[in-house]
Amino acid sequence: MRYGKTQALDGIDLELAPGRIVGLLGVNGCGKTTLMKVLAGVVAEYGGEARVCGHLPGPASKALVSYLPDATFLRGRMRVRDCLTVYRDFFPDFDLGKARELISFFELGESMRLGEMSKGMREKVQIALVMSRKARLFLLDEPISGVDPAARQVILDGILGNLDDDALLLISTHLVHDLEPILDSVVMMRGGRVVLTGDADDLRAEHNMSLDHLFREIFR
């Protein structure tokens, strides 16, 4: 898949199992976001084939996928309660009670306006919405990028506390140190290709270093 002269994805061959938290790791521009967009069904013109729970990307797969893009997708004039209403009306699998619990866990109020929030607070609202669907695949694109360290841990706690055991979570980041403790396996990308993939514990044992150090060695 290309954007102009840039090869965004090149020969990707992956099979990811349910019930896992998978880190999609790489520097900016390596193809992480494009791969997520393909799986989310928001881009359609690409070579090869992608399947989500056996479905080609389309209406059937989108019903099983909860996607957090790397850019804010909610309007600043909206209040938290408006966001909850939109998701309730748009997604049949949206659990309003769970979303309200997450909003409370993040110490946010339903009357708060998004345009008056910090980046970290807006990210928490979006996480609460995305993680409150009964999806089979959760795609989170850089959910802690640009968020202060204290907020990162709270966001990760909110994600983990609301993930079903049989769901697959694919989470992209270049902040490997923050995510390493929660990852079951990793996919490292560079230049649109997968350069390394495997079980997190196996990779740490094989290379005798943390995933964070391994990432730095590969991408230095």
ChimeraX commands (.cxc) that place a marker at each C-alpha (Angstrom):
marker #1 position 0.00,0.00,0.00 radius 0.5
marker #1 position 1.33,3.43,-1.00 radius 0.5
marker #1 position 0.75,7.07,-0.15 radius 0.5
marker #1 position 2.14,8.76,-3.24 radius 0.5
marker #1 position 5.74,7.51,-3.53 radius 0.5
marker #1 position 5.82,6.25,0.05 radius 0.5
marker #1 position 5.38,2.50,0.63 radius 0.5
marker #1 position 3.22,2.46,3.76 radius 0.5
marker #1 position 2.82,-1.32,4.00 radius 0.5
marker #1 position 5.03,-3.85,2.24 radius 0.5
marker #1 position 4.53,-7.59,2.45 radius 0.5
marker #1 position 2.86,-7.75,5.87 radius 0.5
marker #1 position 2.06,-11.35,6.89 radius 0.5
marker #1 position 0.57,-11.65,10.38 radius 0.5
marker #1 position -1.83,-13.86,12.31 radius 0.5
marker #1 position -2.82,-12.61,15.75 radius 0.5
marker #1 position -4.70,-14.79,18.22 radius 0.5
marker #1 position -7.53,-13.65,20.53 radius 0.5
marker #1 position -7.05,-13.23,24.26 radius 0.5
marker #1 position -3.74,-11.40,23.84 radius 0.5
marker #1 position -2.36,-7.90,24.27 radius 0.5
marker #1 position -0.10,-7.22,21.31 radius 0.5
marker #1 position 2.23,-4.24,21.04 radius 0.5
marker #1 position 2.59,-2.81,17.55 radius 0.5
marker #1 position 5.95,-1.10,17.90 radius 0.5
marker #1 position 7.87,1.24,15.65 radius 0.5
marker #1 position 8.95,4.81,15.07 radius 0.5
marker #1 position 6.61,7.34,13.51 radius 0.5
marker #1 position 5.97,6.68,9.82 radius 0.5
marker #1 position 6.72,2.94,9.96 radius 0.5
marker #1 position 3.21,1.86,8.91 radius 0.5
marker #1 position 1.55,1.21,12.27 radius 0.5
marker #1 position -1.34,3.61,11.71 radius 0.5
marker #1 position -1.93,2.40,8.16 radius 0.5
marker #1 position -2.11,-1.22,9.31 radius 0.5
marker #1 position -4.62,-0.28,11.98 radius 0.5
marker #1 position -6.73,1.62,9.45 radius 0.5
marker #1 position -6.81,-1.46,7.21 radius 0.5
marker #1 position -7.95,-3.69,10.09 radius 0.5
marker #1 position -10.50,-1.08,11.20 radius 0.5
marker #1 position -11.93,-0.98,7.69 radius 0.5
marker #1 position -11.42,2.75,7.18 radius 0.5
marker #1 position -9.14,2.35,4.15 radius 0.5
marker #1 position -10.02,-0.02,1.35 radius 0.5
marker #1 position -7.52,0.38,-1.49 radius 0.5
marker #1 position -4.60,-1.94,-0.78 radius 0.5
marker #1 position -3.07,-5.09,-2.19 radius 0.5
marker #1 position -3.36,-8.44,-0.48 radius 0.5
marker #1 position -6.01,-9.62,1.95 radius 0.5
marker #1 position -6.89,-8.81,5.55 radius 0.5
marker #1 position -9.39,-10.69,7.70 radius 0.5
marker #1 position -10.85,-9.88,11.10 radius 0.5
marker #1 position -12.38,-12.87,12.88 radius 0.5
marker #1 position -12.73,-14.49,9.46 radius 0.5
marker #1 position -14.35,-11.46,7.82 radius 0.5
marker #1 position -12.92,-9.25,5.12 radius 0.5
marker #1 position -12.89,-5.61,6.30 radius 0.5
marker #1 position -16.42,-4.28,5.89 radius 0.5
marker #1 position -19.70,-4.02,7.81 radius 0.5
marker #1 position -19.35,-7.49,9.39 radius 0.5
marker #1 position -15.81,-6.86,10.63 radius 0.5
marker #1 position -16.52,-3.30,11.77 radius 0.5
marker #1 position -19.20,-4.65,14.11 radius 0.5
marker #1 position -16.43,-6.59,15.90 radius 0.5
marker #1 position -13.79,-3.84,16.01 radius 0.5
marker #1 position -13.48,-0.92,18.40 radius 0.5
marker #1 position -10.98,1.57,17.01 radius 0.5
marker #1 position -9.19,4.48,18.66 radius 0.5
marker #1 position -7.44,6.56,15.96 radius 0.5
marker #1 position -4.29,8.54,16.63 radius 0.5
marker #1 position -6.14,11.87,16.30 radius 0.5
marker #1 position -8.99,13.29,18.37 radius 0.5
marker #1 position -12.30,12.27,16.81 radius 0.5
marker #1 position -14.69,14.19,19.08 radius 0.5
marker #1 position -15.70,17.83,18.68 radius 0.5
marker #1 position -14.49,20.29,21.27 radius 0.5
marker #1 position -17.92,21.77,21.91 radius 0.5
marker #1 position -19.31,18.37,23.00 radius 0.5
marker #1 position -19.78,17.51,26.65 radius 0.5
marker #1 position -18.95,14.06,27.99 radius 0.5
marker #1 position -22.66,13.23,28.23 radius 0.5
marker #1 position -23.04,14.05,24.52 radius 0.5
marker #1 position -20.23,11.64,23.67 radius 0.5
marker #1 position -21.92,8.88,25.65 radius 0.5
marker #1 position -25.19,9.50,23.81 radius 0.5
marker #1 position -23.51,9.40,20.40 radius 0.5
marker #1 position -21.80,6.08,21.13 radius 0.5
marker #1 position -24.97,4.60,22.65 radius 0.5
marker #1 position -26.98,5.51,19.55 radius 0.5
marker #1 position -24.31,4.51,17.03 radius 0.5
marker #1 position -22.97,1.21,18.43 radius 0.5
marker #1 position -25.43,-1.54,19.44 radius 0.5
marker #1 position -22.75,-3.21,21.59 radius 0.5
marker #1 position -21.95,-0.07,23.58 radius 0.5
marker #1 position -22.26,-0.59,27.34 radius 0.5
marker #1 position -23.38,2.76,28.75 radius 0.5
marker #1 position -22.99,1.60,32.35 radius 0.5
marker #1 position -19.40,0.51,31.77 radius 0.5
marker #1 position -18.62,3.82,30.06 radius 0.5
marker #1 position -19.97,5.78,33.00 radius 0.5
marker #1 position -17.90,3.68,35.39 radius 0.5
marker #1 position -14.79,4.42,33.35 radius 0.5
marker #1 position -15.57,8.13,33.21 radius 0.5
marker #1 position -15.84,8.07,37.01 radius 0.5
marker #1 position -12.64,5.99,37.31 radius 0.5
marker #1 position -10.85,8.67,35.28 radius 0.5
marker #1 position -12.28,11.32,37.66 radius 0.5
marker #1 position -14.17,13.12,34.91 radius 0.5
marker #1 position -17.66,14.60,34.98 radius 0.5
marker #1 position -20.38,14.08,32.37 radius 0.5
marker #1 position -21.02,17.83,32.20 radius 0.5
marker #1 position -17.40,18.62,31.28 radius 0.5
marker #1 position -16.82,20.09,27.83 radius 0.5
marker #1 position -14.06,18.50,25.72 radius 0.5
marker #1 position -12.74,21.83,24.47 radius 0.5
marker #1 position -11.93,22.82,28.04 radius 0.5
marker #1 position -10.01,19.62,28.83 radius 0.5
marker #1 position -6.31,18.83,28.70 radius 0.5
marker #1 position -5.03,16.36,26.09 radius 0.5
marker #1 position -4.81,13.64,28.73 radius 0.5
marker #1 position -8.40,14.21,29.86 radius 0.5
marker #1 position -9.71,14.06,26.29 radius 0.5
marker #1 position -7.76,10.87,25.75 radius 0.5
marker #1 position -9.41,9.36,28.82 radius 0.5
marker #1 position -12.87,10.19,27.43 radius 0.5
marker #1 position -12.03,8.50,24.14 radius 0.5
marker #1 position -10.60,5.45,25.92 radius 0.5
marker #1 position -13.78,5.19,28.03 radius 0.5
marker #1 position -15.89,5.18,24.87 radius 0.5
marker #1 position -13.77,2.75,22.88 radius 0.5
marker #1 position -13.26,0.25,25.72 radius 0.5
marker #1 position -16.98,0.18,26.58 radius 0.5
marker #1 position -17.94,-1.73,23.46 radius 0.5
marker #1 position -18.28,-5.52,23.51 radius 0.5
marker #1 position -15.79,-5.87,20.66 radius 0.5
marker #1 position -13.62,-8.82,19.69 radius 0.5
marker #1 position -10.75,-6.65,18.48 radius 0.5
marker #1 position -9.62,-3.38,20.06 radius 0.5
marker #1 position -7.29,-1.21,17.99 radius 0.5
marker #1 position -5.66,1.58,19.99 radius 0.5
marker #1 position -3.36,3.84,17.99 radius 0.5
marker #1 position -0.85,5.64,20.24 radius 0.5
marker #1 position -3.27,6.02,23.20 radius 0.5
marker #1 position -0.62,7.43,25.56 radius 0.5
marker #1 position 1.40,9.54,23.14 radius 0.5
marker #1 position 1.72,13.15,24.31 radius 0.5
marker #1 position 0.18,12.32,27.70 radius 0.5
marker #1 position 2.11,12.96,30.91 radius 0.5
marker #1 position 3.56,9.89,32.72 radius 0.5
marker #1 position 1.04,9.97,35.57 radius 0.5
marker #1 position -1.90,10.00,33.15 radius 0.5
marker #1 position -0.34,7.18,31.09 radius 0.5
marker #1 position -0.59,4.70,33.95 radius 0.5
marker #1 position -4.18,5.68,34.75 radius 0.5
marker #1 position -5.13,5.24,31.10 radius 0.5
marker #1 position -3.46,1.82,30.96 radius 0.5
marker #1 position -5.24,0.77,34.17 radius 0.5
marker #1 position -8.56,1.80,32.61 radius 0.5
marker #1 position -7.82,-0.19,29.46 radius 0.5
marker #1 position -6.78,-3.37,31.28 radius 0.5
marker #1 position -9.67,-3.23,33.71 radius 0.5
marker #1 position -12.21,-3.30,30.89 radius 0.5
marker #1 position -10.74,-5.85,28.48 radius 0.5
marker #1 position -12.54,-9.17,28.10 radius 0.5
marker #1 position -10.32,-12.25,28.40 radius 0.5
marker #1 position -11.19,-13.48,24.89 radius 0.5
marker #1 position -10.64,-10.15,23.12 radius 0.5
marker #1 position -7.53,-9.16,21.17 radius 0.5
marker #1 position -5.99,-5.79,21.98 radius 0.5
marker #1 position -3.59,-4.38,19.39 radius 0.5
marker #1 position -1.97,-1.25,20.76 radius 0.5
marker #1 position 0.55,0.81,18.81 radius 0.5
marker #1 position 3.27,2.90,20.41 radius 0.5
marker #1 position 6.87,4.03,20.31 radius 0.5
marker #1 position 6.78,4.39,24.13 radius 0.5
marker #1 position 7.82,0.78,24.70 radius 0.5
marker #1 position 8.98,1.26,28.30 radius 0.5
marker #1 position 5.49,2.28,29.46 radius 0.5
marker #1 position 3.69,-0.58,27.71 radius 0.5
marker #1 position 6.15,-3.42,28.17 radius 0.5
marker #1 position 4.68,-4.73,31.48 radius 0.5
marker #1 position 1.27,-5.38,29.91 radius 0.5
marker #1 position 2.32,-6.93,26.57 radius 0.5
marker #1 position 1.90,-10.62,25.77 radius 0.5
marker #1 position 3.57,-10.34,22.37 radius 0.5
marker #1 position 4.98,-7.71,20.03 radius 0.5
marker #1 position 5.14,-6.84,16.36 radius 0.5
marker #1 position 7.98,-4.48,15.44 radius 0.5
marker #1 position 7.70,-2.56,12.16 radius 0.5
marker #1 position 10.03,-0.47,10.05 radius 0.5
marker #1 position 9.49,0.93,6.56 radius 0.5
marker #1 position 6.14,-0.78,6.17 radius 0.5
marker #1 position 7.55,-4.21,6.99 radius 0.5
marker #1 position 7.51,-6.45,10.05 radius 0.5
marker #1 position 11.11,-6.79,11.24 radius 0.5
marker #1 position 10.47,-8.83,14.40 radius 0.5
marker #1 position 7.51,-10.53,16.03 radius 0.5
marker #1 position 7.07,-12.98,18.87 radius 0.5
marker #1 position 6.01,-13.70,22.43 radius 0.5
marker #1 position 7.26,-11.01,24.81 radius 0.5
marker #1 position 8.81,-13.44,27.32 radius 0.5
marker #1 position 10.47,-15.47,24.57 radius 0.5
marker #1 position 12.04,-12.38,23.01 radius 0.5
marker #1 position 13.34,-11.16,26.37 radius 0.5
marker #1 position 14.89,-14.57,27.05 radius 0.5
marker #1 position 16.34,-15.00,23.55 radius 0.5
marker #1 position 17.97,-11.57,23.45 radius 0.5
marker #1 position 18.70,-11.30,27.19 radius 0.5
marker #1 position 17.28,-7.78,27.40 radius 0.5
marker #1 position 14.01,-5.95,27.92 radius 0.5
marker #1 position 11.71,-5.22,25.01 radius 0.5
marker #1 position 12.51,-1.55,25.47 radius 0.5
marker #1 position 16.25,-2.19,25.07 radius 0.5
marker #1 position 15.62,-4.55,22.16 radius 0.5
marker #1 position 13.52,-1.88,20.47 radius 0.5
marker #1 position 16.30,0.67,20.93 radius 0.5
marker #1 position 18.88,-1.74,19.51 radius 0.5
marker #1 position 16.82,-2.45,16.42 radius 0.5
marker #1 position 15.84,1.15,15.71 radius 0.5
marker #1 position 18.98,3.08,16.72 radius 0.5
marker link #1:1,2 radius 0.2
marker link #1:2,3 radius 0.2
marker link #1:3,4 radius 0.2
marker link #1:4,5 radius 0.2
marker link #1:5,6 radius 0.2
marker link #1:6,7 radius 0.2
marker link #1:7,8 radius 0.2
marker link #1:8,9 radius 0.2
marker link #1:9,10 radius 0.2
marker link #1:10,11 radius 0.2
marker link #1:11,12 radius 0.2
marker link #1:12,13 radius 0.2
marker link #1:13,14 radius 0.2
marker link #1:14,15 radius 0.2
marker link #1:15,16 radius 0.2
marker link #1:16,17 radius 0.2
marker link #1:17,18 radius 0.2
marker link #1:18,19 radius 0.2
marker link #1:19,20 radius 0.2
marker link #1:20,21 radius 0.2
marker link #1:21,22 radius 0.2
marker link #1:22,23 radius 0.2
marker link #1:23,24 radius 0.2
marker link #1:24,25 radius 0.2
marker link #1:25,26 radius 0.2
marker link #1:26,27 radius 0.2
marker link #1:27,28 radius 0.2
marker link #1:28,29 radius 0.2
marker link #1:29,30 radius 0.2
marker link #1:30,31 radius 0.2
marker link #1:31,32 radius 0.2
marker link #1:32,33 radius 0.2
marker link #1:33,34 radius 0.2
marker link #1:34,35 radius 0.2
marker link #1:35,36 radius 0.2
marker link #1:36,37 radius 0.2
marker link #1:37,38 radius 0.2
marker link #1:38,39 radius 0.2
marker link #1:39,40 radius 0.2
marker link #1:40,41 radius 0.2
marker link #1:41,42 radius 0.2
marker link #1:42,43 radius 0.2
marker link #1:43,44 radius 0.2
marker link #1:44,45 radius 0.2
marker link #1:45,46 radius 0.2
marker link #1:46,47 radius 0.2
marker link #1:47,48 radius 0.2
marker link #1:48,49 radius 0.2
marker link #1:49,50 radius 0.2
marker link #1:50,51 radius 0.2
marker link #1:51,52 radius 0.2
marker link #1:52,53 radius 0.2
marker link #1:53,54 radius 0.2
marker link #1:54,55 radius 0.2
marker link #1:55,56 radius 0.2
marker link #1:56,57 radius 0.2
marker link #1:57,58 radius 0.2
marker link #1:58,59 radius 0.2
marker link #1:59,60 radius 0.2
marker link #1:60,61 radius 0.2
marker link #1:61,62 radius 0.2
marker link #1:62,63 radius 0.2
marker link #1:63,64 radius 0.2
marker link #1:64,65 radius 0.2
marker link #1:65,66 radius 0.2
marker link #1:66,67 radius 0.2
marker link #1:67,68 radius 0.2
marker link #1:68,69 radius 0.2
marker link #1:69,70 radius 0.2
marker link #1:70,71 radius 0.2
marker link #1:71,72 radius 0.2
marker link #1:72,73 radius 0.2
marker link #1:73,74 radius 0.2
marker link #1:74,75 radius 0.2
marker link #1:75,76 radius 0.2
marker link #1:76,77 radius 0.2
marker link #1:77,78 radius 0.2
marker link #1:78,79 radius 0.2
marker link #1:79,80 radius 0.2
marker link #1:80,81 radius 0.2
marker link #1:81,82 radius 0.2
marker link #1:82,83 radius 0.2
marker link #1:83,84 radius 0.2
marker link #1:84,85 radius 0.2
marker link #1:85,86 radius 0.2
marker link #1:86,87 radius 0.2
marker link #1:87,88 radius 0.2
marker link #1:88,89 radius 0.2
marker link #1:89,90 radius 0.2
marker link #1:90,91 radius 0.2
marker link #1:91,92 radius 0.2
marker link #1:92,93 radius 0.2
marker link #1:93,94 radius 0.2
marker link #1:94,95 radius 0.2
marker link #1:95,96 radius 0.2
marker link #1:96,97 radius 0.2
marker link #1:97,98 radius 0.2
marker link #1:98,99 radius 0.2
marker link #1:99,100 radius 0.2
marker link #1:100,101 radius 0.2
marker link #1:101,102 radius 0.2
marker link #1:102,103 radius 0.2
marker link #1:103,104 radius 0.2
marker link #1:104,105 radius 0.2
marker link #1:105,106 radius 0.2
marker link #1:106,107 radius 0.2
marker link #1:107,108 radius 0.2
marker link #1:108,109 radius 0.2
marker link #1:109,110 radius 0.2
marker link #1:110,111 radius 0.2
marker link #1:111,112 radius 0.2
marker link #1:112,113 radius 0.2
marker link #1:113,114 radius 0.2
marker link #1:114,115 radius 0.2
marker link #1:115,116 radius 0.2
marker link #1:116,117 radius 0.2
marker link #1:117,118 radius 0.2
marker link #1:118,119 radius 0.2
marker link #1:119,120 radius 0.2
marker link #1:120,121 radius 0.2
marker link #1:121,122 radius 0.2
marker link #1:122,123 radius 0.2
marker link #1:123,124 radius 0.2
marker link #1:124,125 radius 0.2
marker link #1:125,126 radius 0.2
marker link #1:126,127 radius 0.2
marker link #1:127,128 radius 0.2
marker link #1:128,129 radius 0.2
marker link #1:129,130 radius 0.2
marker link #1:130,131 radius 0.2
marker link #1:131,132 radius 0.2
marker link #1:132,133 radius 0.2
marker link #1:133,134 radius 0.2
marker link #1:134,135 radius 0.2
marker link #1:135,136 radius 0.2
marker link #1:136,137 radius 0.2
marker link #1:137,138 radius 0.2
marker link #1:138,139 radius 0.2
marker link #1:139,140 radius 0.2
marker link #1:140,141 radius 0.2
marker link #1:141,142 radius 0.2
marker link #1:142,143 radius 0.2
marker link #1:143,144 radius 0.2
marker link #1:144,145 radius 0.2
marker link #1:145,146 radius 0.2
marker link #1:146,147 radius 0.2
marker link #1:147,148 radius 0.2
marker link #1:148,149 radius 0.2
marker link #1:149,150 radius 0.2
marker link #1:150,151 radius 0.2
marker link #1:151,152 radius 0.2
marker link #1:152,153 radius 0.2
marker link #1:153,154 radius 0.2
marker link #1:154,155 radius 0.2
marker link #1:155,156 radius 0.2
marker link #1:156,157 radius 0.2
marker link #1:157,158 radius 0.2
marker link #1:158,159 radius 0.2
marker link #1:159,160 radius 0.2
marker link #1:160,161 radius 0.2
marker link #1:161,162 radius 0.2
marker link #1:162,163 radius 0.2
marker link #1:163,164 radius 0.2
marker link #1:164,165 radius 0.2
marker link #1:165,166 radius 0.2
marker link #1:166,167 radius 0.2
marker link #1:167,168 radius 0.2
marker link #1:168,169 radius 0.2
marker link #1:169,170 radius 0.2
marker link #1:170,171 radius 0.2
marker link #1:171,172 radius 0.2
marker link #1:172,173 radius 0.2
marker link #1:173,174 radius 0.2
marker link #1:174,175 radius 0.2
marker link #1:175,176 radius 0.2
marker link #1:176,177 radius 0.2
marker link #1:177,178 radius 0.2
marker link #1:178,179 radius 0.2
marker link #1:179,180 radius 0.2
marker link #1:180,181 radius 0.2
marker link #1:181,182 radius 0.2
marker link #1:182,183 radius 0.2
marker link #1:183,184 radius 0.2
marker link #1:184,185 radius 0.2
marker link #1:185,186 radius 0.2
marker link #1:186,187 radius 0.2
marker link #1:187,188 radius 0.2
marker link #1:188,189 radius 0.2
marker link #1:189,190 radius 0.2
marker link #1:190,191 radius 0.2
marker link #1:191,192 radius 0.2
marker link #1:192,193 radius 0.2
marker link #1:193,194 radius 0.2
marker link #1:194,195 radius 0.2
marker link #1:195,196 radius 0.2
marker link #1:196,197 radius 0.2
marker link #1:197,198 radius 0.2
marker link #1:198,199 radius 0.2
marker link #1:199,200 radius 0.2
marker link #1:200,201 radius 0.2
marker link #1:201,202 radius 0.2
marker link #1:202,203 radius 0.2
marker link #1:203,204 radius 0.2
marker link #1:204,205 radius 0.2
marker link #1:205,206 radius 0.2
marker link #1:206,207 radius 0.2
marker link #1:207,208 radius 0.2
marker link #1:208,209 radius 0.2
marker link #1:209,210 radius 0.2
marker link #1:210,211 radius 0.2
marker link #1:211,212 radius 0.2
marker link #1:212,213 radius 0.2
marker link #1:213,214 radius 0.2
marker link #1:214,215 radius 0.2
marker link #1:215,216 radius 0.2
marker link #1:216,217 radius 0.2
marker link #1:217,218 radius 0.2
marker link #1:218,219 radius 0.2
marker link #1:219,220 radius 0.2
view
